[in-house]
């Protein structure tokens, strides 16, 4: 792609060089140069790393044969260890004082890819022409990617490419990132092989599985090192003993010998002592026969799933807890309270003697603190508030941070309303004592609203709404007080009524429009699909976004008609494009929760496909995590939809309810990472961690991953390194009407190819 302006990190580096008085016209001299003995010692330390890098470096040079390139390897401090490639470039920079043993620092060498890649070591770096501070490099194009020991994220160094400016190519940074990925994988593999000493055996030790073999009499004859690791028992102790006495899996293997039984995917956990991590594995066992079907013995193996289980546990914690206060978050609160309500409903105890109280608490005038002292101080106060709230609660009482300065509580039991009032008084009492921050006392207050199940709502969503309504009523009464919900608190505005009335005529008057946003293959830049997004062109109000009318449509039940219209229109439009000679790609349609819960959905989809003539494989239905909460409905519905030949995606993944234990049972094709996590990629490590975990988890389940809301090149590059499959967002295109999509299709595809 063509850059119109320099990235901020380049501007900052150039500015630093100016501020320290560096002369851009003078060739810089390195601050530190290793002596021959020092360089030799450092190369010896990096010997295995250099052998791996050199191997893959040669592959790059062969692939780009004919293009003058110089590949360099530097350590994590910026010392040049090795150079390979074009001799002319090597001699030129040697004459300029750059050779193995030279250390690159920003203070001595100016703006350079070595230091930038080490500094921003999660992202590829490219400097073209005058991106460099010094003029002697303005005729060059340089690219660099840092490499690590990925198991501990230990920065090892950086791999760079230098060529003439006229040979610049955006693909070089992608190729370099791919090469570094291969280098990191090879280094990690070698590191693991050394640790486990698995080079001597192909089957027994060149595997991460624990293996136990027995004779036909049940005597252990083979017991590899991973079996030792899992069981905590040394090989010397186990060989020759009866397998039936081996803890956990011995009884399974003995059953194999006695009865010829086969076992598969039996999950087991091993904890040898409190100081060691828990090991989790899947255990298989089956009999071994000779060619005459005579029993030879039994084979048992353990396949470690510890990393996967830890990843799931880490993801579940991140997904269910607030990162700031460590309290349960909205997702966790909804899951737990919904479960309590469902238990009451199933037991038939949802009466006045068995109730649930939902409390919404909001700090009064907290925005003033954020605006005055800054969000950092505000966050510190929120942590202090969360700590106090936890202290006043009993173990069986629920608390969650819902976002901002809003907290939710839940209480259950007999005489719940009276008990909830007393508990809320206790909760508000924690604000009587000031909070001390940086030597200053802050006297905070809060307002609370209480709603009671079942009289104020039949499900959690209704209870949260009524509790929120009561909370705002309490705010109107004064500070640090509470209110019990009552129906007269609901005030429906005239604008909502008018909008609802207009909504009923919108389809009849053909006021809805579909906009389409491209979904791009992250590895090829090809268009893989489009998402159909509904907009309302109101005759007097103009274009109304879905957030303003979809909630009303769901509340009135009108969402069924909108969903059906969107589905049929999107199918017809995609078939029309195919008939016009456009490349074949899928169209994605969002389903509402009401539509997904309708047992007639399969027939509606079938009818839309038959009416349009669209091949089912080019239709993708998007559902949210919350829709899968009712597993008994979700599993058969997804299976029936999938049997039509269509594709299914889980949208906004990571923001709603999902059970990882059930996810593998759903008939789905891909996960769409919510744009809130994608936005956080460039902000903090928590965002990158969540995205990485979701991608790894999805790929382990053979699911594709689409990242929504990609707006920056940095986000795209990170997703490319993480092997995300597809991306969607304003970086490539805003959602556009069908007519504009058709007319500008060649330009759109060309733009996408440039940007990816």
N, C-alpha and C positions, 0 to 999 in steps of 0.2 A: 504494500500500500504506500501511497505518497503522503508523507507527513507534512502538515502545514505549519506546525510549530514544534519546538523542541519539548520533549517530556520534562516535567518539573525537576526530576532528579538530575538531569543534565544541566538545566539552568542553574540549579543550586550548586553543582560542582564547579561550573564555569565562574559563578559569582565568588565562590570560595577562593579560586585561583587568583581572581582579581584582587580580593580583599587582602590576601597575604603578599601582594606585590609581585606576583610572578609575571615575567615578561613572555608574552605569547609568541614573540618573534625569535626568542632565543631557545636553542635546543637545550632541554634540561639535562641535568646530570644526576644519576641516582644517588640517594643519600647513603645507601648501604650496598656493598658488593662483596659477596662471599669469596674467601680465599679458595684456591683449588682444593685444599684438604677439607675445608668446610662444605664446599659444594659436593665433593665426593661422599662425605658422611651423610649429607642430607639425601643424596640420590640413593644411597644404600638403604636408608630408612624408608624411602618411598619405592624401593625396588619392585615389589610386586604390583603396586599401584601403577608405576610407570610402564610395566610390561603390559598390563591390561589396557591402559590408555593408548600406548603405542600401537597395539594390535588394532583397536578400533579406529585410531587416527589414520592408520594406513588404509583402512577401508574407505574412509572419507576421501582421502587423497586420490585413491583409485577411482572412486565414483565421480569425482570432480576433475578427473584428468583433463588437462588442457587449460584449466583455469589456474593462474598463478596464486597459490595459497601458501601461507605459513601457519602451521599449527604449533601452539606453544602450550606447555603445561606448567602451571604455577602452584606452589603450595598455599596453605591457608593464610600465610603471612605476606603473600605476594612475591615470593622469590621465584624467579624463572628456573625451572629444573631441566627442561628439555625442549628442543625445537626440532621440527621436521617439516619438510616440504620444499618450497621453491628456494633455490640457492641464491637467486638474484635478490629476492626480498631479504633473505637471511643476511647476505653480505651488506646490503644497504643499511639495515638497522644495526648491524654490528658496527659499521662505521660511525653510526650515530650513538654508539655507546650502549646498545641493548644486546645482551647475550646471556647465556645461562649463568646464574649467580647474581644477577642484578635483582634488586628488590624494587617493586612498584609500590609507591605510596602516593596518595593524592597530593600531599604537601611538597613532594620533590618532583614528581613526574606529571603533575597536572591531571586533567580529566582523562581517564583511561578505562578500558573495559575490564581490566584485571581487578582494580579496586572496587569498581561499581558492582561487578558480579559477586565479589566476596561480601560486599556490604548488603546488597539486595539479593541474597543467595537463593531465594525461592523463585526468582524470575530471570529469564534470559535477558541479556543486555546487547544492544547494538549501538555503535557510534559511527555515523557516516559523515565524512568530510568535516565541515566546520563544527560538528558536535564536539570534536576534540578541541581542547583549549589552545594547544600549540599549533602554529601554522604549518610546521613540517609534517604534520599528520593529516592535513586537510585533503590531501590526495588519496587517502586510504579509507577503507571500510573495515571495521573491526567488529567481531561478534564474540560473546563469551557466555558460558553457562557454568555455574558452580556445581561441583559434585560432592557427594556425602557418603558416609556410611549410613544407609537409610534406616537401619534397625535402631540406631541411637541418635539419628539426625546430627551426626558428627561431621562438621565441615572439613573436607580434606583439601580442597583447592579449586582451581578453575581451569577450564579448557577454552582456548581462544583460537579464533581464525582471523588472520589479517590478509587482506588483498587490496588491489587497487580499487579506487572509488568507482571506476567504470565497470567493474565486475560485481558491484553490489547486487545482492539478491535477497529478498525477504525470506526465501526458502532456506537460506543458510542457517538462520537462527533456529528454524524448526528442525533442520537436519542435525544441528549441533545439540539441541535439546534431546532429540531421539537418541543420538550417539551417547550422550551423558547418561540417559536412562539405561541404555545397554551396559555402560561401564559400571553404573551403580549396582545393577543386578548381578553382574559378574563378580564385582568385589564382594558383595554380600554373600554370594554363593561360595566363593573361596573362603571367606571368613568363617562361614558356618561349617564348611568341610574341614577346616583346620581344627575348629573347636570339637567337633564330633568324631574326628578321626575315622571318616567313613570311606577313605579312598581305597582301603584294602579289600572290601567286599562289595559286590554289585547289588546283591539282593538284601542281605542282612543288615549291612551298615550304610549303604547308599540309599537310605530311605528314612523318612521321619516317622515311620511306623514302628511300634513295639511288636515283636514277633515271638510267639511261643509255639514250638512244635513238640508233639508227644509221640511216644510209641503206641502200639495198639493196646498195651497194658496200662496206658495212662501215665507213663514216666516221662518227665520233661527231658528232652534230648537237645533242644536248641532254645536259647534264651538271650536275645540280643540286648545291646546297651540301652535301647529305648524301652524295652520291657523293664530293665533295671530302673530307668528313670521314672517310669510311671508307678511301679509297684514299690520302689524304695528298697528292693531286695537285691543283693548282689548275685551275679551270674553263678559264682562258685558255690553259693549256698543253695541255689535252686536246681542246678543240673542233677539229675538222678532221683529227684523227689517226686512224689505223687502229685499230679496237677490238681486233684480234688481239694487239696489243702491250701491252694493258692487263693488268697483273699479276693473277693469281688467276682473275678471271672472264672475261678477254678471250677465252680459247680456247673457253669455253662459248658466248658470244655469236656468235663466228665460226662455230661449228658450227651454230648456229641459222640463220644466213644461208646457209651452204653446203648444209645438209641438211634444213632445216625441223624440226630437233629441238626438243623442249620440255624444259626442266629446271625442277624444282620442289624447294624446300626443301634446297638444297645448302648445308651449313653451312660458313662461312668465318670465319677470324680475321684481324685486322689489328693489327700492332704496328709503329708507325712508328719508334719509338725507345724506349729503356729508361725514359725519364722519363714516358712517356704510358701510360695504361691500355690494356689489350687490348680491342679492339672485336670483338664476335661478332655475326654476322648470318646470316640465311637468305637465299639468293640464288635468284631465279627468272628464267628467260629464255624468251621465246617469240617466234615470228615475227609480223610485222604484215602483213596483206593488205588490199588494197582490195576494193571490191564485186565485182570480177571475179576475185578470188582471186590477184591478181598481187602478188608480194612488194614491200612498201614499205620494209622494213627490219626491225630487231629491237628488242625492248624488254627491258631488264634492270633488275631492282630488287633492292635490299638492304633487308631488314626486320631492324632491330636486335633482337636478343634478349639484348643485353649484361646488362640488368637481371635478366632471368630466370636467365641463366647464373650471374650473381654471387649471386643469391638462393639458387640451388641449391647453389653452392659454399659459401656462408655456412652454409646449413642443414646441408650434409654435414659441414662442419667442426665446427659446434656439436653435431651428432648423434654425431660419431665421436671427440670429444676431451673430456677432463675439464676442466671450466671452471677448476678450482683449479690443478692442476699442469701443464695443457696437454699431458699425456700422452695417448696413445690410450686410449679408454675400453673398457668391456666389449663394446659393440657392434662396435667396430673390431677388437678382439682376436679375437672369435669369427669375424668375417668372414675375417680373414687366415689364422688357423690352420686354419679349416675348408677354405679354399682349398688350403693346403699338403697337408692330409690327402687331399683329393679328387684332387690331382695325383698323389700316391703311389699311390692306389687305381687311378686310370685308367691309370697307367704300369705297374702290376703290380709296383711296387717296395716294397710295404709288408711287408718282411721285417726280419730282425734287422740287416741291413746298412744299411737306410734307415729310420730311426725319427724320431719327433718327441717331444721331452721337453716336458712342460707343468709349470711350477713355480708353486706358490701360496705367496706370501710374506705373512706377517702380522706387523705390529709387536707386540712383546710389551708388555703392560700399558699400551697407549697410552691407554686410557680414563682412566687415572689423570691423565695430563697434561691431557686435555680437561676433566675434572672439577675439577682443581686450578687450572689456569692459564686455563681458558676455551677455547672453540673457536677464537677468533681466533689465539691462540698456537699451538694445535694445528695449525691450517691452515698457519701459517708453517713449522712444523717439517716438515709433510708436503711442502711445496714444496721444502725443503732436501733432504729424503730423496730425492725424485723426481729432483732435479738430480744427486745423487751416483750414483744407480742408473743414470741415463742415461750418465754418464761412463764407467762400467766396462763398458758393453755395446759389442759390435761393431756395425757398421752393419746387418748382416743378422739381428741378434737382436731379438726382439720384446719389448716391455714395455708394460704397460697398468695403469692404476689401475682396479680393479674397484668401488671404493666404500669409504668409511671409510678404514681403514689397511691395506687389502688390495691387493696388487699381483700381477700374473700375468706370467710370462715364457714364451717358447717358443724352443726350439733344435731344429735339425734337422740330419741328416747321418749319416754312418757312425759306428759305435761311440758312439751318441748318449748312452747311459746313463752311461758313464764320463766323457764330455765334459761332460754336464750336471752331474754331481757336482762336477767341477772348477770349472765356471762358477758354481755355487751357492756354493761356498766363496769365490770371488772377490767375489760379491755380498754375502755376509754379512760379508766383510772391510771393507766400507765403513763398518760400524758400530763399528769399533775406535776410530776418532777421534771425539771428542765433537762435538756440534752446538752452536754458540754462539748463544744467543738473548738479546738484551737484557743481554749481559754475563755470562750464566750458561751453564755447560757442561751439556749433557744427554747422558748416555750411554744411547743407545737400543740395543735388541737386537731381533732378529727371528727368526721360526721359518719354515722352508720345507719344503714337501712336494713330492716329485717323482713324476710318473707318466709312463710311457713308452708311446707308441703303437707297435705295436698290442697289446702284451701286457696293458696295464692298461686299455684301452678302445678301442672301435672307432670312436668319434667324439669330438668335442670335449666334449660334455656329460659323457660318461662319464669322460674324462680330467680334467676340472675337478673332478668329484666325488671321484675317487680321489686327485688331488693335494691336495684340501682335507682328505680323510681322513688322508693322510700328514702334512700340516701340523699337524693337531691331535695326531697321534701324536708329532711332534717337540716340540711344546709340553710334552708330558708328560715328555719326557726332559731338559728343562733349557732355558736361554736361549741364543739365538744358535746354534742348531743346525738340522740338516735330517734328513729321513727319506725313504727310498725306499718307495713304496707296496708293500704286500704284502696278499694277500687276507684274511689273518687279522686285519687291522685293522678289518674290517667287523663291527660288532656290531649285530644287529637286535634292537630292544627288544621285550619281550613285548607292550607296548601296541600297537605297530605290527602285530604278528601278529594280535592280537585284533581290531583295527580292520579289517584286511584280510578276516578271516573274516566279520565282521558285514556288510561291504560286499557280499559275494556274495549275501546274502539280502535286501538292502535293497529292490530293485525288487519282488521276489516278495512281500515283506511290505508293499509300498506305503508305504515310509518316506520317500521323496523328496517334496519340495514345491517348487513354483515360486512365486517372488515376482516382482512386476512393478514396474519403476521407470519413471515417465513420461519421455518425450522431448518437449521443448516448442519450438515455433517461436519464435525469438528476436524476430521482428518483429511477430507477432500475438498471442502468448501461447496459441495453439491447441495442443492435444495432437496431435502428429504420429505418435507411436508409443510403445511400451513395450518395455523390455528384459526378457526372461525370465531370471531368475537362480535357479539350483538350490540348494536347501538340503536337508540331511539331518536328519530328525527321528528321532534314535536313540532306541530304546525306553528306554534307561537313562541315556544321556549327555545327552539333550536335543538342542537344535538345534546341529548341527555345521556350521561355515562351510566353504565349498568349498576354502579353502586347506589345510584339514586332511585332506581325503579325495581331492581331485582328483589330487594327485601319486601317491597309492597306486593310484588307479584307472588312471592312465596307465601306471604301472609294471607292473601286473598284466594290462593289456589290457581291464579291465572298463569302461574309458571308452567303448567302442563302445556298450555297452548303455545307459549313462547318456545319451550323446549322442542316441541314437535315441529314448529315452523322453522327453527334454526336447523334442525336435523335434516329436514326435507330440502331446504334451500341449499345447504352446504353440499349435500349429495348431488343435487342437480347441477350446481355450479362446477363441481369437480369433474363430473361427467362431460359437461359442456366444454371445459378446457381440454380434456382428453380428446374429444371429437374435433377440436380445433387444431390439434397437433401439438399441444403443449406436452412437455415431459410428464410421465405419470408419477404422481406423488400423492401421499395420503392427506386427507383433511381431518383435522381434529375438532371435535365438538364437545363442549362442556355439558355435562348432565347436572341438573339440580338434584338435591337429596330426595325431593318428592317424586321426581321422575324415576330415580333409581329404585325407590321403594315400591313403585307401581309394578304389580305382577304382569301387567300387559306390555312392559317395555320391550321385550323381545319381539313381539308382534309389530310394534311401532317401528322398530329398527328394520325389521324384515320388509315392511311395507315401503319404507323410504328407499331401501336398496332396490326393490323390485320396480318401483315407480320411476326411479332415475336411471336404472340400468347400470349403476356403478358397481364394479367388482368389489366385494366386501373387503378385500385386503387393503383397499385404499381409503377405508373409513377407520378412524381412531376415536374411541369414546374416552373422555377424560372424567374421572371421578375423583373426589377428595378422600383423604384418609378417614374423615369422620363418617362417610357413608358406609365404611366397612365395619363400623362398630358392631352392628348386628351381624355377627359372623354366620349365623344360621341362615340368614337371607342372602348375605353377600356371596358366600362360596357357590351356591347353586346358580345364582343370578349371573355371576361372572362366567361360570362354566357354560351356561346356556348362550350367553352373548358370544363368548369365544368360539362356540361351535358353529356360529354363523360364518366364521372366517374373518371377522373383523379384528382390529387391534384394540387393546385397552391400556390406558395409562392411569397412574395415580398422580393427580395434580397436587401442587403445593405441598409436596412431601416434606415432612419434618415440622409442620405447623399444627397438625391436627392429631386425632386419635389414630393410632395404628398399633397392632400387636405383631411384633416380629415373629412370634411363634406361629401366627396364622398367615403371615405375608407369603410364605412359600407355598401355601395352599391355594392362593388366589390365582385365577387364570388371567394373568396380566403380562404385558410385554415390556413395559418401561416405567420408570419413576421420573417425575419432573421435580427437580429441586426448587423449592420456593425461592422467589427472587429476594426475599429478605436475607437469606443466607448468602446468596450470590453478591448482594451489595456489601456484605460484611467481609468479603474476601480481601478487599483492599484496606479494611479498617483494623481488624484485629485477628489474633491467632485463633480465637474461638470460632470465628466464621469459617476460616480455612480448615480447621479440624473437623467441624461438622460436615462440610462439603466432602472432604476426603473420606470420612467414615461412610457417608451415604453412598458414594461412588464405589468404594471397595465392597461394601455390603451388597449392593445391587449386583455388581459383577459376579460376586460369589454365588448369587442365585440365578445367574445367567439372564439378568434383566438389563435392558439398555437404560441409559441415563440422559435426560434432557435438562439442561440448566436454563431456567427462565430469568429474564431481567438482566441479560448481559448488556452493559452499556459502555464498558471500557476495554481497551486492548489488554490491559493488565489482567482483568478478569478472564478474558479469553485465553491468554497464554497460560495462566494457572490451570484452567480447566483442561487445556491441551496436555499439559504435563501430567495431570491426574487421570488422563485417558477417559474423560467424559466423552459420550458418544455424539451428542447433538447440543446445539445452543440456539437460543431464541432471545431476541431483545432489540432495543433501539440502536445498539451498535451496528446492526445490519439494516434494520428497517422498522419504522413504526407500523402499526396496523393500518392497512390501506383498503379502500373500497375495491370491489371486484373489477370495476371498469378501469381504475387506475392500475391495478395489478396486471390486467391484460395489456394495457397500452405501454406500460413501462417495463414489461417482463425482461426483455433483453438487457436493458440498462440495470435492472435490479440484480440479475444474475451476475453481470459483469462487476457490479459494486461488491456483491458478496464475495466473489472470487478474489477481489483485491484486498478486502478487509480481513479475510479469514487467516 
